[in-house]
């Protein structure tokens, strides 16, 4: 059996461990023995599968999907906890994917001015990304994750066997976030993913443990350097400028988060090619791995004006400029800022198909970030 892997996350709120082990949920008592009151926050898909293993006397189960990621849901949970008489000694247990983790973490950050919480992510997206690093948020009518906090969990418990219950679409969505780590940080890991893609998609537990561990290690290294996303942590947003805009534009009905990020990574890599930041070989290398996931990357059905308008509301923007994390090579990215009108000048090339004309803009402002490539 694959052994337990433990990664330490260091933050301003203290250190905590990320536990990665097959069948960890079945051993949950080992992790929770020292806790006082607990409440499980989960969704209608996940709780029936795993909720009984946690043996918590309290629970709040929400409908699955981004539609539940709202302030209304947050207040329903808060009022339920108050009606149960739960105090500041309560630990919230987030059991589910990214929506559950974000909502539960946000509730934990504001309930009675902050209570501890534990992340138990059950999707690949959550296991490699959203459960780690302390970001919490809900969506608003303006955009995705526009209201939130930084609130670190007390512990993260990752059981890769939960991925076997996921539809292939959800696994593919998670792999998109996995590939992101290779492009932004680790060329060697990118090559590992290319070699083991079918093993990942078929939920090979040994390969998944290796992949999840490496992703969490990368995120731990990045968050340790930049917890509040003022510098290097921004590299984790590769694919997300376009991805979040696509999610918001389609009212979270057309794409999963991972699918939107996957399309975003393809288009943002094209933008890097159009700007002459990467060569054709590198562009094709990234695209060939992403296209193995079988996602429809065409955005011709979406209005360019509407898409760029949604990008202008991204919370990463500054001084009315749109932030993009663009690849300079595999394992190497930088941040670039664009005026919306300037972006229009490139977008026909980016959104098209086939070969792309390189349009180097002489006034392009390159804001270099700390970069790291590892083998």
N, C-alpha and C positions, 0 to 999 in steps of 0.2 A: 504494500500500500504506500502511496505517496506520503511522505512525512509532512508535518505541519511546518509552514514557513512563516516567520515572524519578521515584520519590517517595522522599525521605529520611526514615527513621525514626530519631529520637533517643531513646536510652534510657540508663539508668545503666550498662549493659554496653557502651556505645559506639553509634556510628551505623552503619546499614546501609541499603542501597538496595533498593527494591522495583522490579523491572523488569517492565513490562507491554508485551508485543509479540506480535503474531501470528507463529506459527512460531518462537518463541523456542527451543523444544526442539531444533529442527533446527540451531540455532546454539549448542548447549550448550557446545561446545569453547571458545568465546570466554569463557565464564563460569568454566570449570574449569581453564584452563591452568596456573594458579599453585598448584593444590592438590597435596598429597602423596597419601597413601593415601586411598581413598574406599570407601564401601560404600553401596549403594542399598538402602533399605528401601521396599518397595512392597507391593501386594496382587495377588491372582490375576487380577483384572480389568484392572488398569492396566499391570502390568509387561509382559505380552505385546504391548501396543500401543506402548509408548514406551521400555521399558527398554533396548533396543538402541541408542537414540540417545545414551545417557549413557556408554557404553563403560567402565564401572567393572568391575574384576576381581572384585569381591565384591558379593553381593546377599543379601538375606533377604526372602522373599516370604510374606506372611501371608494367611490367608483374609479376604475382605472382610467389613465389617460390625462393629457394636459388640461382637459376641461376642469379637473379637480384642483389644479394648481392655482388657487385664487385666495384672496383674503377672506372670502365667504367661508371656504373650507377651513382656513386657519381659525376663524372665530367659532365655528361649530365645534372644532376640537377643543379649543380653550374652554368654551362653556361646558362641554361634556366633562372635562377634567375637573373644573370647579364644582360641578354637580356631584362628582364622585368624591369630593373632599380631598383631592390629591394636592399635597403640599410641595414645598421646596426640596424635600428629600426624595421626590419621585424621579425615576429615570425613565425617559422615553426610549422605546426600542423601535427603530424604523426598520420594518420588514417589507422589502419590495424593491422596485426599481427606482429610477432617478426622481420621478414625481413624488413618490412616497418619501424618499430620503430628503428631498428639498423642503417639502412641506413639514415633515416631522422635525427637521433641524431648525427651521424657522420658528415653529411653535416652541421648541426647547429654548431658543435664544431669547424669547420674549415672555414666556410663562413665569410669573412671579420674579421677573427680572433675570431669568436664566436658570435652567435646570440641566443636569447632564443628560446626554443621550448616547445611544449605541447604534451604529449603522450595521444592518445585516442586509447587504445588497443581493438581490436575486436575479439580476440581469447582467449581461456582460458590460453594457455601457456603465452601469452603476458600479460594478466591481472594479473596473479599471480606471474610472474617472470620477463620477459625481459623488461617490461616497467618501472620497479621500480629499482632504484639503480644507474642509470647513466652510465651503460656500453653501449658503441657503438662500432660497428665493421663491417668490411666486410671480406669476405673470399678471399683467394689467392690459387694458385696452390699447395702450401705447406700444407695448412690446413684451418680449420674453425676459423673465428674470429682472424686471425693473424695480422690484421692491425686495430687499433681502438684507442679510447680515453675514458677517464672518463669525461662525460659532463652531468650534472644533468638537468632534465627538469624543467620547471617553474611550471608545474602542471601536474597531471595525472588524467584523467577523465575516469572512468570505468563504463560502462553500461552493466550489465549482460544480458539484453534482446538481445544483439547482438549475444549471443551464440546460440539462437534458430535458427539462419539462417545457422549454421554450420553443415556439414555432421558429422555423428557419429564418423568417423575416427578422425576428428579434435578435437572433444570433448575428446575422449579417449587419444589423444596425450597430451591434457592439463591436464587431470587427472594424468598422469604419473608425471608431475612436482608437482602437488598438493601432491601426496603421498610422494614425496621426502621430503617435509617439515616435515611430521610426523616422518619419519625415522631419519632424521638428528637432530631434535630439540624438538619434542613435542609428547610424547607417547599418551597423552590424545587425541590429534588431530588425531593421527593415528587410534585410536579406533573409533572416530567419523566418519572418512571416511569409515571404514569397515562397520559401521552400516548404513550409508547413501549413499552408493555407487550407488544404483539404482536411488535415487533421483537426484544425481549429473548427471548421464548419461542421465536422462530424462529431464534435464535442469529445475529442480524445482528452481524458482527464489529465494525464501527465503533461501533454503539450499545453493545455489550458492553464495548469498550475504555473508552468514556466512563463507563459505569456502574461498572466495576471501579476505574477511577482515582479517581472521586469517593468511593466507599466506602473505599478505602485511604487517601485523604487525610483523610477524617473520622476514621478510626480512628487514623491517625498523630497528628492534632491532639489527640485524646482521650488517647492513651497518653502523649504528650509531657507532658501536664499531670498524669497520674495513672497511672504505670506499674503499681503494685501494687494497684490497685483499692480505694483508701481513700475516694475521692470521686467525681469526675465519671465515671470509667471504669465505674461501676456502671450508667450509663444504657444501656450495651451489653447489659444483661440484660433489656431489655424483651421480654416474651413467654416468657422462659426459666424463670420460676418455675413456671408451669403446664406449659410445654413439657417441662422436665426431669422433672417429676412424671409426666406422661403416658408418657414414654419408659420410666422406671423401672417404673411400674405395669404396663405391658404387656410388660415384659422385652425391650424394644427390638425387638419382633416386628411391631408394628402400624403404627408411624409411622417415617418417616425423621426425622432431627433437624430438618430444615427444616420438615417437615409439622407436627411437634409444636410448634415455635416459632410457626408460622403460627396454629394453633389457639390457642396461648397468647396471641398478640397480640390475636386477636378477643375472647377471654374477658377479658383484662386491660383492653381498651378498654371492654368492657361494665361491668367493675367500676368503672372511672373514671366512667362515665355513671351508674351506680347511686349512686355517692357524690356526684354533682353536681360532679365536677371538670371535666367537659367538657359542652358542650351537645349536643343531638341532632344538629345539623347536622355538627359535627365528628366525632362518633361514626360517623355514616353515611358520611362522607367516607373515613375509615380503613377501615371495613368494606367499602365498595364496591370499593376497590382490592384488598383481600385476597381477597374472594370471587371476583374474576376468575380466581383461580388454581385454582378448582374443587375445593377440599378440603372433605371432610365435616367440618363444625365441631361436630357434635353429640357430646356426651360423656355422654348419658343412659345409655349402656350401662355406664359406669364408676361404681363406688361413690364417692359424695361423701366418705364417711369415709376410704376408702382413698386417694383423691386428695389430700385435705388432710393425711393422715398422711405421704405421700411428700413433700409440700411442707415439712413440719416438719424434714426431713433435709437440706434445701438448704443448701449450704455458705455461702450469702450471708446466712443468718439471724443474728440477734444477740439475746442475752438472751431466748431462747425465743420470739422473735417472727419471723414470716415476712416476708421482704422482697419488695416488689413495686415495679417501676418502672412508673408509671402516666402516661398522656398527659394533659397539661393543655391541649393544643392540638397541631396538627401542627407538628413541629419543637421541641417543648417538653415535657419530662417531669420528674417528680420521684419521689423514693423515699418510699414509705409502708410502715410496719411494722404488722403485725396479729397479735394473739393468735389462736391457732387457733380458740378459741371465738367470737371476734369475727367472724372470717371466715365461720364457719358462718351467722351472721346475715344475710349478704349473698348467700350462694352460690346459694340458690334463684332469686333474681332474675338472677344472673349466668349460670347454667347453662340458664335457660329460653329460650324463643324469643319473638319479637315485641317489643312495646313493654315497657319496663322501668320499674318504679316507682323514683323517686329516693329513696334513704334516706340522708339526711345524718346522720352520726353526730357529735353535738356534742363528743364527747371524742376524735375522730380526731386523732392526733398527726401533724402535717405536718412532715417534716424536709426543709426546702428544700435543693436542691442548686444548684450553679452551672448555669445553663441558657444555651443559645445557640441562636438561630434565625438562619439565613442565607437569603438569597434566591438 
